[in-house]
Amino acid sequence: MDPRIQSRRIDVMRAKGRRRLRVLLLGVTIISLAVGGYFLSKSSLFDVDEIVVEGVAGELAAEVLQQSKVEKGKPLLEVDSSAISNRIEEIPWVKEARISRSWGGTITIRVSTRDPVAAFKNSEGWLIVDIEGRVLQKEKVLPYFLVPIEEEIGSLTLGEWAPEQVIPLIKVAGTISSELTGDISSIKGKDQIELLLFGGGKILFGDSTDIEGKVVAAATILSQVDQSSVLHIDVRAPLTPVLCRAPSCSYPST
């Protein structure tokens, strides 16, 4: 055989060998990294060392921590943030829970809460709800800062939601200013909402559109008149509210 051909064949064989060796080394490296990464993720270096709850304190913080079901020593990579958030948001007072992880071993739970805005009476007392209609707690006595709504919603349990048909009433209750709240004894109505006054009159609110405009109109008039002389205040057209003191100017109401 020609020596040049023989030399060329040897070079080709050596090149193939080097390529196989590189592939083999690459495979070994990838496997080693994967195995090493797996065992490293299971090591104490990447365990949960601390759980921090932000946004709430006291009993609610303790309940959030318990509901999270995150245990110290658990590998960080096995912490399911979405599942933790869902569990915490089952707590009636919790509106949103956000979970973050740091490779220093800290799990941070940031919680935003719900605010009570209205109350419904039932056979057991009062159901306290937030502006979305979630039942936050039950009370024997109506809290002084809440406006009662004269509609039946049944015996809901904590964390359940009020029926859709009363949500407009709840939104009105949650929007009225603290100054106006002191004048209102209760809220009632379905398609046509009425705000009943302690002085015996009422505010004809209409539907749940332009709530803020209607609240401003009602508060402005109430700040300028004696409630005992008010039959009703019509703010269904908030830019042109009407103060009625006598039955002769009365409008149909619910």
DRENSE-54134 format. One record per residue: residue in one letter; residue number from 0; x, y, z of N, C-alpha, C in turn. Coordinates in steps of 0.001 Angstrom, whole numbers. Example, Ala and Ser with C-alpha at 12.3 -4.5 7.8 and 13.67 -1.06 7.14 Angstrom:
<rs>
{"a", 0, {13190, -5690, 7800}, {12300, -4500, 7800}, {13200, -3300, 7800}},
{"s", 1, {12850, -2250, 7080}, {13670, -1060, 7140}, {12900, 30, 7870}},
</rs>
This chain:
<rs>
{"m", 0, {839, -1194, 0}, {0, 0, 0}, {876, 1246, 0}},
{"d", 1, {402, 2214, -715}, {1146, 3481, -798}, {1260, 4068, 613}},
{"p", 2, {2462, 4439, 1036}, {2662, 4991, 2400}, {1805, 6222, 2662}},
{"r", 3, {1573, 7013, 1628}, {769, 8212, 1834}, {-679, 7855, 2158}},
{"i", 4, {-1201, 6819, 1472}, {-2566, 6365, 1737}, {-2671, 5797, 3145}},
{"q", 5, {-1612, 4995, 3491}, {-1596, 4407, 4832}, {-1588, 5498, 5916}},
{"s", 6, {-807, 6553, 5685}, {-712, 7654, 6654}, {-2039, 8393, 6760}},
{"r", 7, {-2672, 8577, 5604}, {-3964, 9267, 5591}, {-5006, 8471, 6347}},
{"r", 8, {-4998, 7132, 6169}, {-5959, 6278, 6852}, {-5763, 6350, 8369}},
{"i", 9, {-4524, 6359, 8771}, {-4233, 6449, 10214}, {-4733, 7777, 10781}},
{"d", 10, {-4525, 8886, 10023}, {-4995, 10198, 10486}, {-6516, 10227, 10640}},
{"v", 11, {-7210, 9621, 9662}, {-8673, 9583, 9720}, {-9147, 8797, 10931}},
{"m", 12, {-8500, 7667, 11198}, {-8889, 6834, 12325}, {-8641, 7562, 13650}},
{"r", 13, {-7528, 8274, 13714}, {-7227, 9037, 14921}, {-8248, 10156, 15140}},
{"a", 14, {-8648, 10816, 14042}, {-9643, 11892, 14151}, {-10979, 11351, 14644}},
{"k", 15, {-11382, 10177, 14125}, {-12628, 9566, 14594}, {-12540, 9222, 16070}},
{"g", 16, {-11384, 8730, 16463}, {-11196, 8376, 17868}, {-11303, 9598, 18774}},
{"r", 17, {-10699, 10697, 18322}, {-10775, 11914, 19130}, {-12211, 12426, 19241}},
{"r", 18, {-12971, 12318, 18133}, {-14359, 12752, 18169}, {-15176, 11896, 19133}},
{"r", 19, {-14970, 10591, 19087}, {-15682, 9698, 20008}, {-15328, 10016, 21456}},
{"l", 20, {-14040, 10314, 21663}, {-13604, 10635, 23026}, {-14254, 11922, 23526}},
{"r", 21, {-14343, 12936, 22634}, {-14973, 14193, 23036}, {-16447, 13986, 23375}},
{"v", 22, {-17128, 13193, 22538}, {-18547, 12907, 22793}, {-18709, 12184, 24122}},
{"l", 23, {-17817, 11219, 24367}, {-17880, 10459, 25603}, {-17642, 11354, 26810}},
{"l", 24, {-16631, 12212, 26707}, {-16331, 13130, 27811}, {-17476, 14112, 28052}},
{"l", 25, {-18092, 14600, 26948}, {-19224, 15517, 27086}, {-20387, 14833, 27799}},
{"g", 26, {-20654, 13581, 27401}, {-21729, 12835, 28038}, {-21476, 12613, 29519}},
{"v", 27, {-20234, 12250, 29839}, {-19862, 12028, 31238}, {-20010, 13323, 32040}},
{"t", 28, {-19592, 14446, 31422}, {-19684, 15736, 32107}, {-21132, 16110, 32389}},
{"i", 29, {-21999, 15935, 31375}, {-23417, 16266, 31547}, {-24048, 15418, 32646}},
{"i", 30, {-23756, 14122, 32624}, {-24306, 13228, 33640}, {-23791, 13601, 35020}},
{"s", 31, {-22507, 13931, 35091}, {-21910, 14303, 36383}, {-22544, 15574, 36933}},
{"l", 32, {-22760, 16556, 36034}, {-23387, 17808, 36467}, {-24816, 17568, 36941}},
{"a", 33, {-25552, 16734, 36190}, {-26934, 16450, 36558}, {-27006, 15749, 37905}},
{"v", 34, {-26173, 14748, 38088}, {-26166, 14005, 39345}, {-25717, 14907, 40490}},
{"g", 35, {-24669, 15702, 40215}, {-24180, 16617, 41240}, {-25213, 17658, 41612}},
{"g", 36, {-25914, 18203, 40576}, {-26955, 19189, 40837}, {-28088, 18606, 41650}},
{"y", 37, {-28451, 17366, 41349}, {-29537, 16721, 42084}, {-29179, 16580, 43559}},
{"f", 38, {-27986, 16034, 43825}, {-27589, 15846, 45213}, {-27347, 17168, 45921}},
{"l", 39, {-26879, 18181, 45149}, {-26685, 19492, 45755}, {-28013, 20105, 46152}},
{"s", 40, {-29057, 19920, 45288}, {-30376, 20468, 45604}, {-30971, 19802, 46828}},
{"k", 41, {-30546, 18573, 47116}, {-31047, 17842, 48279}, {-30216, 18111, 49524}},
{"s", 42, {-29113, 18806, 49349}, {-28239, 19049, 50489}, {-28806, 20162, 51357}},
{"s", 43, {-28275, 20283, 52554}, {-28740, 21298, 53499}, {-28414, 22708, 53041}},
{"l", 44, {-27527, 22847, 52052}, {-27171, 24168, 51554}, {-28362, 24853, 50885}},
{"f", 45, {-29300, 24071, 50348}, {-30456, 24617, 49651}, {-31757, 24178, 50301}},
{"d", 46, {-31747, 24081, 51605}, {-32956, 23776, 52360}, {-33649, 25063, 52799}},
{"v", 47, {-34920, 24932, 53179}, {-35642, 26050, 53771}, {-35154, 26226, 55206}},
{"d", 48, {-34548, 27372, 55470}, {-34030, 27659, 56814}, {-34917, 28629, 57582}},
{"e", 49, {-35665, 29481, 56847}, {-36467, 30498, 57502}, {-37713, 30793, 56670}},
{"i", 50, {-38841, 31022, 57357}, {-40096, 31379, 56694}, {-40556, 32716, 57259}},
{"v", 51, {-40666, 33722, 56401}, {-41014, 35071, 56828}, {-42403, 35429, 56291}},
{"v", 52, {-43273, 35922, 57164}, {-44618, 36366, 56769}, {-44668, 37885, 56868}},
{"e", 53, {-45027, 38546, 55769}, {-45112, 40004, 55732}, {-46541, 40435, 55414}},
{"g", 54, {-46942, 41583, 55950}, {-48264, 42143, 55658}, {-49300, 41896, 56729}},
{"v", 55, {-49072, 40904, 57590}, {-49986, 40617, 58693}, {-49167, 40270, 59925}},
{"a", 56, {-49830, 40287, 61076}, {-49139, 39975, 62321}, {-50081, 39219, 63248}},
{"g", 57, {-49557, 38815, 64386}, {-50373, 38170, 65398}, {-50972, 36848, 64978}},
{"e", 58, {-52248, 36648, 65334}, {-52918, 35375, 65076}, {-53039, 35080, 63587}},
{"l", 59, {-53296, 36119, 62796}, {-53443, 35902, 61362}, {-52121, 35460, 60746}},
{"a", 60, {-51017, 36034, 61179}, {-49693, 35619, 60681}, {-49428, 34161, 61032}},
{"a", 61, {-49804, 33786, 62244}, {-49623, 32394, 62659}, {-50478, 31452, 61819}},
{"e", 62, {-51703, 31896, 61500}, {-52588, 31073, 60669}, {-52039, 30943, 59246}},
{"v", 63, {-51492, 32045, 58726}, {-50876, 32006, 57394}, {-49718, 31012, 57377}},
{"l", 64, {-48887, 31066, 58397}, {-47739, 30168, 58486}, {-48190, 28715, 58553}},
{"q", 65, {-49214, 28462, 59339}, {-49721, 27097, 59467}, {-50347, 26621, 58157}},
{"q", 66, {-51112, 27487, 57512}, {-51798, 27123, 56275}, {-50819, 26919, 55125}},
{"s", 67, {-49666, 27568, 55187}, {-48673, 27418, 54104}, {-48135, 25996, 54031}},
{"k", 68, {-48054, 25332, 55194}, {-47566, 23950, 55287}, {-46140, 23797, 54754}},
{"v", 69, {-45370, 24869, 54869}, {-43956, 24820, 54494}, {-43154, 24429, 55726}},
{"e", 70, {-42310, 23417, 55582}, {-41526, 22945, 56713}, {-40056, 23305, 56529}},
{"k", 71, {-39434, 23700, 57617}, {-37995, 23956, 57569}, {-37258, 22650, 57272}},
{"g", 72, {-36215, 22780, 56458}, {-35462, 21597, 56064}, {-35892, 21035, 54726}},
{"k", 73, {-37014, 21516, 54197}, {-37491, 21056, 52900}, {-36626, 21661, 51803}},
{"p", 74, {-36224, 20879, 50778}, {-35435, 21445, 49678}, {-36170, 22587, 48991}},
{"l", 75, {-35462, 23674, 48728}, {-36086, 24848, 48108}, {-36734, 24518, 46775}},
{"l", 76, {-36093, 23642, 45994}, {-36622, 23317, 44679}, {-37937, 22547, 44756}},
{"e", 77, {-38257, 22014, 45916}, {-39505, 21261, 46068}, {-40631, 22137, 46620}},
{"v", 78, {-40355, 23424, 46839}, {-41371, 24339, 47339}, {-42262, 24785, 46184}},
{"d", 79, {-43534, 24447, 46235}, {-44509, 24783, 45186}, {-45191, 26104, 45552}},
{"s", 80, {-44701, 27192, 44970}, {-45214, 28525, 45326}, {-46699, 28668, 45026}},
{"s", 81, {-47138, 28150, 43891}, {-48541, 28276, 43503}, {-49455, 27545, 44482}},
{"a", 82, {-49071, 26358, 44870}, {-49880, 25580, 45812}, {-49941, 26262, 47172}},
{"i", 83, {-48824, 26842, 47599}, {-48797, 27550, 48883}, {-49745, 28747, 48846}},
{"s", 84, {-49679, 29532, 47759}, {-50562, 30696, 47622}, {-52025, 30287, 47683}},
{"n", 85, {-52367, 29231, 46970}, {-53763, 28773, 46946}, {-54234, 28372, 48338}},
{"r", 86, {-53374, 27691, 49085}, {-53764, 27267, 50431}, {-53974, 28477, 51345}},
{"i", 87, {-53059, 29437, 51270}, {-53157, 30607, 52144}, {-54387, 31442, 51793}},
{"e", 88, {-54703, 31547, 50506}, {-55848, 32358, 50077}, {-57191, 31721, 50422}},
{"e", 89, {-57156, 30509, 50981}, {-58377, 29914, 51506}, {-58785, 30553, 52829}},
{"i", 90, {-57842, 31247, 53477}, {-58161, 31971, 54713}, {-59060, 33150, 54355}},
{"p", 91, {-60221, 33298, 54983}, {-61178, 34340, 54587}, {-60594, 35739, 54514}},
{"w", 92, {-59751, 36111, 55459}, {-59231, 37481, 55518}, {-58125, 37749, 54503}},
{"v", 93, {-57604, 36724, 53854}, {-56486, 36901, 52923}, {-57003, 37140, 51512}},
{"k", 94, {-56590, 38240, 50928}, {-56967, 38554, 49550}, {-55972, 37959, 48569}},
{"e", 95, {-54690, 38099, 48868}, {-53660, 37584, 47969}, {-52424, 37206, 48771}},
{"a", 96, {-51767, 36128, 48353}, {-50519, 35700, 48979}, {-49483, 35462, 47888}},
{"r", 97, {-48353, 36130, 47999}, {-47267, 35966, 47038}, {-46072, 35325, 47721}},
{"i", 98, {-45484, 34348, 47038}, {-44388, 33576, 47617}, {-43103, 33853, 46842}},
{"s", 99, {-42030, 34112, 47571}, {-40718, 34267, 46926}, {-39700, 33418, 47666}},
{"r", 100, {-38695, 32925, 46916}, {-37643, 32097, 47492}, {-36293, 32764, 47288}},
{"s", 101, {-35424, 32637, 48257}, {-34049, 33101, 48084}, {-33129, 31911, 48336}},
{"w", 102, {-32034, 31874, 47602}, {-31122, 30743, 47728}, {-30383, 30757, 49060}},
{"g", 103, {-30636, 31794, 49846}, {-30108, 31801, 51201}, {-30925, 30929, 52145}},
{"g", 104, {-32011, 30358, 51614}, {-32830, 29454, 52418}, {-34054, 30095, 53024}},
{"t", 105, {-34444, 31292, 52540}, {-35589, 32005, 53108}, {-36788, 31966, 52169}},
{"i", 106, {-37941, 31604, 52714}, {-39215, 31683, 52006}, {-39959, 32895, 52559}},
{"t", 107, {-40324, 33830, 51679}, {-41047, 35019, 52111}, {-42488, 34961, 51603}},
{"i", 108, {-43437, 35102, 52507}, {-44862, 35094, 52170}, {-45399, 36509, 52371}},
{"r", 109, {-45776, 37167, 51275}, {-46310, 38537, 51344}, {-47828, 38479, 51192}},
{"v", 110, {-48510, 38960, 52206}, {-49968, 38813, 52278}, {-50647, 40178, 52211}},
{"s", 111, {-51702, 40270, 51398}, {-52591, 41432, 51426}, {-53945, 40958, 51940}},
{"t", 112, {-54603, 41785, 52730}, {-55823, 41364, 53410}, {-57070, 42054, 52866}},
{"r", 113, {-58203, 41547, 53279}, {-59505, 42092, 52887}, {-60027, 43023, 53987}},
{"d", 114, {-60822, 44008, 53583}, {-61392, 44961, 54536}, {-62901, 44750, 54647}},
{"p", 115, {-63445, 44719, 55861}, {-64899, 44588, 56018}, {-65604, 45882, 55600}},
{"v", 116, {-66702, 45756, 54858}, {-67409, 46963, 54389}, {-68904, 46935, 54675}},
{"a", 117, {-69467, 45757, 54932}, {-70921, 45681, 55122}, {-71269, 44464, 55965}},
{"a", 118, {-72528, 44421, 56403}, {-72987, 43311, 57238}, {-74399, 42896, 56850}},
{"f", 119, {-74651, 41592, 56928}, {-75972, 41033, 56664}, {-76446, 40304, 57926}},
{"k", 120, {-77679, 40529, 58285}, {-78220, 39866, 59479}, {-78802, 38510, 59100}},
{"n", 121, {-78543, 37518, 59952}, {-79193, 36220, 59796}, {-79566, 35705, 61180}},
{"s", 122, {-79999, 34463, 61263}, {-80500, 33927, 62533}, {-79416, 33814, 63595}},
{"e", 123, {-78154, 33821, 63191}, {-77050, 33658, 64141}, {-76424, 34977, 64559}},
{"g", 124, {-76805, 36068, 63908}, {-76194, 37356, 64209}, {-75923, 38131, 62930}},
{"w", 125, {-74663, 38488, 62732}, {-74281, 39283, 61571}, {-73148, 38622, 60798}},
{"l", 126, {-73298, 38606, 59467}, {-72231, 38134, 58587}, {-71492, 39354, 58052}},
{"i", 127, {-70192, 39422, 58283}, {-69369, 40554, 57857}, {-68698, 40192, 56534}},
{"v", 128, {-68850, 41070, 55533}, {-68311, 40774, 54203}, {-67391, 41894, 53719}},
{"d", 129, {-66504, 41540, 52784}, {-65665, 42560, 52149}, {-66351, 43022, 50871}},
{"i", 130, {-65700, 43907, 50124}, {-66350, 44528, 48966}, {-66607, 43539, 47831}},
{"e", 131, {-65944, 42386, 47855}, {-66198, 41356, 46845}, {-67256, 40360, 47297}},
{"g", 132, {-67732, 40527, 48530}, {-68798, 39651, 49018}, {-68321, 38425, 49757}},
{"r", 133, {-67039, 38353, 50113}, {-66555, 37193, 50849}, {-66864, 37355, 52339}},
{"v", 134, {-67361, 36286, 52937}, {-67695, 36318, 54357}, {-66408, 36234, 55175}},
{"l", 135, {-66138, 37275, 55955}, {-64895, 37351, 56717}, {-65049, 36820, 58136}},
{"q", 136, {-66166, 37141, 58763}, {-66378, 36695, 60134}, {-67848, 36804, 60499}},
{"k", 137, {-68183, 36256, 61650}, {-69544, 36334, 62177}, {-69498, 37061, 63513}},
{"e", 138, {-70485, 37926, 63741}, {-70554, 38693, 64969}, {-71965, 38627, 65548}},
{"k", 139, {-72050, 38606, 66863}, {-73355, 38652, 67522}, {-73946, 40058, 67469}},
{"v", 140, {-73057, 41058, 67547}, {-73480, 42458, 67554}, {-72911, 43152, 66322}},
{"l", 141, {-73709, 44003, 65687}, {-73265, 44726, 64500}, {-72124, 45680, 64857}},
{"p", 142, {-70956, 45564, 64202}, {-69867, 46521, 64428}, {-70321, 47937, 64075}},
{"y", 143, {-69983, 48904, 64905}, {-70517, 50263, 64768}, {-70118, 50929, 63457}},
{"f", 144, {-69000, 50519, 62872}, {-68479, 51199, 61684}, {-69001, 50604, 60379}},
{"l", 145, {-69868, 49594, 60455}, {-70371, 48947, 59247}, {-71837, 49285, 58997}},
{"v", 146, {-72189, 49370, 57710}, {-73577, 49644, 57317}, {-74288, 48313, 57071}},
{"p", 147, {-75435, 48075, 57719}, {-76176, 46834, 57462}, {-76924, 46891, 56127}},
{"i", 148, {-77017, 45744, 55484}, {-77759, 45642, 54231}, {-78988, 44776, 54464}},
{"e", 149, {-80153, 45301, 54112}, {-81420, 44621, 54390}, {-81773, 43636, 53267}},
{"e", 150, {-80978, 42621, 53138}, {-81254, 41544, 52180}, {-80862, 40222, 52824}},
{"e", 151, {-81576, 39161, 52480}, {-81285, 37837, 53017}, {-80230, 37138, 52159}},
{"i", 152, {-79207, 36630, 52806}, {-78207, 35850, 52053}, {-78012, 34460, 52655}},
{"g", 153, {-78825, 34124, 53666}, {-78751, 32785, 54235}, {-77625, 32638, 55247}},
{"s", 154, {-77392, 31397, 55632}, {-76364, 31092, 56637}, {-75083, 30627, 55944}},
{"l", 155, {-74327, 31565, 55440}, {-73066, 31241, 54774}, {-71980, 30969, 55809}},
{"t", 156, {-71012, 30149, 55422}, {-69884, 29865, 56301}, {-68731, 30822, 55983}},
{"l", 157, {-67770, 30904, 56884}, {-66624, 31775, 56667}, {-65891, 31387, 55389}},
{"g", 158, {-65560, 32394, 54587}, {-64858, 32135, 53332}, {-65769, 31971, 52136}},
{"e", 159, {-67073, 31766, 52375}, {-68018, 31667, 51258}, {-68312, 33055, 50705}},
{"w", 160, {-69042, 33086, 49577}, {-69301, 34345, 48881}, {-70785, 34664, 48893}},
{"a", 161, {-71081, 35939, 49069}, {-72474, 36390, 49027}, {-73029, 36220, 47620}},
{"p", 162, {-74348, 36063, 47483}, {-74949, 35895, 46154}, {-74669, 37101, 45247}},
{"e", 163, {-74628, 36836, 43978}, {-74299, 37861, 42992}, {-75257, 39044, 43045}},
{"q", 164, {-76522, 38796, 43358}, {-77512, 39875, 43302}, {-77309, 40937, 44373}},
{"v", 165, {-76554, 40639, 45425}, {-76336, 41653, 46465}, {-74985, 42355, 46326}},
{"i", 166, {-74191, 41966, 45359}, {-72868, 42590, 45174}, {-72979, 44100, 44914}},
{"p", 167, {-73943, 44585, 44085}, {-74068, 46039, 43919}, {-74305, 46770, 45231}},
{"l", 168, {-75104, 46195, 46124}, {-75352, 46811, 47426}, {-74067, 46863, 48252}},
{"i", 169, {-73287, 45792, 48185}, {-72023, 45749, 48926}, {-71054, 46798, 48387}},
{"k", 170, {-71027, 46954, 47080}, {-70132, 47948, 46480}, {-70508, 49363, 46909}},
{"v", 171, {-71811, 49624, 47009}, {-72249, 50936, 47494}, {-71785, 51130, 48934}},
{"a", 172, {-71988, 50112, 49766}, {-71582, 50197, 51169}, {-70080, 50419, 51297}},
{"g", 173, {-69305, 49804, 50409}, {-67857, 49919, 50469}, {-67323, 51203, 49883}},
{"t", 174, {-68172, 51977, 49215}, {-67717, 53205, 48549}, {-68091, 54458, 49319}},
{"i", 175, {-69169, 54413, 50080}, {-69616, 55617, 50782}, {-68561, 56058, 51795}},
{"s", 176, {-68423, 57346, 51935}, {-67403, 57919, 52817}, {-67761, 57703, 54281}},
{"s", 177, {-66774, 57838, 55147}, {-67016, 57662, 56583}, {-67999, 58708, 57095}},
{"e", 178, {-67954, 59919, 56541}, {-68884, 60959, 56950}, {-70322, 60578, 56614}},
{"l", 179, {-70534, 60027, 55425}, {-71875, 59638, 55009}, {-72340, 58393, 55757}},
{"t", 180, {-71411, 57505, 56100}, {-71768, 56284, 56825}, {-72477, 56620, 58131}},
{"g", 181, {-72070, 57688, 58779}, {-72679, 58077, 60044}, {-74122, 58519, 59917}},
{"d", 182, {-74586, 58830, 58710}, {-75957, 59276, 58483}, {-76874, 58150, 58042}},
{"i", 183, {-76310, 57019, 57643}, {-77089, 55952, 57013}, {-77370, 54832, 58007}},
{"s", 184, {-78628, 54476, 58134}, {-79005, 53397, 59043}, {-78926, 52038, 58376}},
{"s", 185, {-79205, 51974, 57063}, {-79139, 50702, 56339}, {-79245, 50947, 54837}},
{"i", 186, {-78979, 49890, 54085}, {-79093, 49927, 52625}, {-80028, 48811, 52201}},
{"k", 187, {-80893, 49101, 51229}, {-81785, 48062, 50736}, {-82044, 48276, 49245}},
{"g", 188, {-82757, 47308, 48670}, {-83105, 47416, 47256}, {-82326, 46436, 46417}},
{"k", 189, {-82814, 46246, 45212}, {-82137, 45349, 44272}, {-81782, 46135, 43017}},
{"d", 190, {-82727, 46259, 42093}, {-82460, 47058, 40897}, {-82378, 48544, 41232}},
{"q", 191, {-83173, 48980, 42207}, {-83181, 50373, 42632}, {-82751, 50439, 44106}},
{"i", 192, {-81570, 50951, 44343}, {-80979, 50948, 45684}, {-81422, 52173, 46465}},
{"e", 193, {-81708, 51972, 47744}, {-82047, 53070, 48646}, {-81137, 53038, 49868}},
{"l", 194, {-80702, 54218, 50292}, {-79937, 54371, 51514}, {-80844, 55029, 52538}},
{"l", 195, {-81180, 54305, 53590}, {-82090, 54817, 54603}, {-81325, 55647, 55619}},
{"l", 196, {-81889, 56817, 55974}, {-81228, 57745, 56883}, {-81747, 57575, 58312}},
{"f", 197, {-80904, 57881, 59283}, {-81320, 57808, 60691}, {-82444, 58791, 60986}},
{"g", 198, {-82483, 59883, 60233}, {-83522, 60880, 60455}, {-84877, 60495, 59918}},
{"g", 199, {-84977, 59368, 59244}, {-86257, 58897, 58720}, {-86408, 59038, 57225}},
{"g", 200, {-85561, 59825, 56587}, {-85629, 59965, 55135}, {-84812, 58895, 54439}},
{"k", 201, {-84613, 59092, 53159}, {-83854, 58115, 52386}, {-83139, 58803, 51233}},
{"i", 202, {-82155, 58116, 50707}, {-81450, 58569, 49508}, {-81813, 57615, 48386}},
{"l", 203, {-82420, 58143, 47332}, {-82753, 57320, 46160}, {-81497, 57211, 45306}},
{"f", 204, {-80902, 56045, 45340}, {-79583, 55850, 44727}, {-79685, 55308, 43301}},
{"g", 205, {-80782, 54630, 43008}, {-80925, 54027, 41681}, {-80094, 52770, 41548}},
{"d", 206, {-79478, 52581, 40375}, {-78656, 51386, 40166}, {-77245, 51634, 40698}},
{"s", 207, {-76335, 50693, 40383}, {-74978, 50765, 40946}, {-73987, 51449, 40015}},
{"t", 208, {-74486, 52229, 39054}, {-73570, 52977, 38182}, {-73179, 54290, 38848}},
{"d", 209, {-71991, 54774, 38519}, {-71479, 56057, 39027}, {-71658, 56173, 40535}},
{"i", 210, {-71231, 55157, 41257}, {-71406, 55136, 42710}, {-70729, 56338, 43367}},
{"e", 211, {-69495, 56619, 42969}, {-68751, 57702, 43601}, {-69426, 59053, 43382}},
{"g", 212, {-69939, 59294, 42167}, {-70624, 60552, 41881}, {-71879, 60711, 42720}},
{"k", 213, {-72615, 59641, 42903}, {-73841, 59684, 43697}, {-73538, 59897, 45181}},
{"v", 214, {-72473, 59265, 45650}, {-72076, 59424, 47051}, {-71690, 60873, 47332}},
{"v", 215, {-70929, 61474, 46430}, {-70513, 62874, 46601}, {-71736, 63788, 46616}},
{"a", 216, {-72675, 63551, 45700}, {-73881, 64387, 45626}, {-74697, 64283, 46910}},
{"a", 217, {-74869, 63048, 47410}, {-75649, 62848, 48629}, {-74964, 63487, 49830}},
{"a", 218, {-73647, 63294, 49952}, {-72912, 63850, 51086}, {-72946, 65373, 51077}},
{"t", 219, {-72876, 65961, 49890}, {-72903, 67429, 49776}, {-74230, 67989, 50281}},
{"i", 220, {-75330, 67377, 49864}, {-76644, 67864, 50292}, {-76849, 67644, 51783}},
{"l", 221, {-76483, 66461, 52298}, {-76683, 66163, 53712}, {-75883, 67099, 54616}},
{"s", 222, {-74746, 67567, 54126}, {-73925, 68473, 54937}, {-74557, 69864, 55070}},
{"q", 223, {-75601, 70127, 54266}, {-76184, 71471, 54232}, {-77625, 71540, 54741}},
{"v", 224, {-78205, 70391, 55095}, {-79612, 70391, 55512}, {-79801, 69665, 56837}},
{"d", 225, {-80942, 69889, 57443}, {-81348, 69185, 58651}, {-82041, 67893, 58218}},
{"q", 226, {-81497, 66753, 58665}, {-82039, 65459, 58212}, {-83510, 65292, 58561}},
{"s", 227, {-83947, 65862, 59664}, {-85328, 65663, 60091}, {-86332, 66240, 59107}},
{"s", 228, {-85871, 67140, 58222}, {-86776, 67750, 57247}, {-86685, 67081, 55872}},
{"v", 229, {-85885, 66040, 55770}, {-85663, 65399, 54470}, {-86619, 64238, 54276}},
{"l", 230, {-87385, 64268, 53207}, {-88184, 63116, 52812}, {-87313, 62152, 52014}},
{"h", 231, {-86688, 62681, 50989}, {-85672, 61902, 50292}, {-84743, 62821, 49509}},
{"i", 232, {-83591, 62275, 49176}, {-82635, 62947, 48298}, {-82446, 62037, 47092}},
{"d", 233, {-82748, 62564, 45937}, {-82659, 61766, 44719}, {-81328, 62060, 44024}},
{"v", 234, {-80440, 61068, 44028}, {-79142, 61243, 43361}, {-78995, 60267, 42188}},
{"r", 235, {-80112, 59817, 41675}, {-80055, 58902, 40523}, {-79414, 59589, 39324}},
{"a", 236, {-79565, 60911, 39244}, {-78824, 61717, 38270}, {-77876, 62592, 39107}},
{"p", 237, {-76670, 62124, 39406}, {-75815, 62782, 40404}, {-75410, 64218, 40066}},
{"l", 238, {-75442, 64594, 38802}, {-75093, 65966, 38435}, {-76225, 66936, 38736}},
{"t", 239, {-77448, 66394, 38865}, {-78609, 67243, 39186}, {-79422, 66595, 40302}},
{"p", 240, {-78864, 66489, 41505}, {-79586, 65856, 42610}, {-80791, 66686, 43041}},
{"v", 241, {-81793, 66014, 43609}, {-83025, 66682, 44027}, {-83266, 66422, 45507}},
{"l", 242, {-83483, 67484, 46260}, {-83848, 67375, 47671}, {-85354, 67523, 47798}},
{"c", 243, {-85987, 66532, 48389}, {-87444, 66549, 48538}, {-87810, 66610, 50016}},
{"r", 244, {-88586, 67605, 50397}, {-88995, 67787, 51786}, {-90479, 67481, 52019}},
{"a", 245, {-91257, 67353, 50941}, {-92701, 67156, 51079}, {-93173, 66035, 50158}},
{"p", 246, {-94256, 65336, 50522}, {-94782, 64246, 49686}, {-95135, 64681, 48282}},
{"s", 247, {-95407, 65940, 48063}, {-95811, 66413, 46755}, {-94713, 66263, 45710}},
{"c", 248, {-93448, 66165, 46145}, {-92369, 65990, 45175}, {-91815, 64581, 45209}},
{"s", 249, {-92546, 63662, 45841}, {-92037, 62294, 46037}, {-92026, 61531, 44728}},
{"y", 250, {-91025, 60659, 44615}, {-90893, 59770, 43468}, {-91159, 58332, 43937}},
{"p", 251, {-91578, 57483, 43006}, {-91766, 56073, 43396}, {-90435, 55499, 43883}},
{"s", 252, {-90475, 54661, 44896}, {-89267, 54026, 45410}, {-89511, 52539, 45556}},
{"t", 253, {-88448, 51808, 45875}, {-88582, 50364, 46000}, {-89311, 49972, 47272}},
</rs>
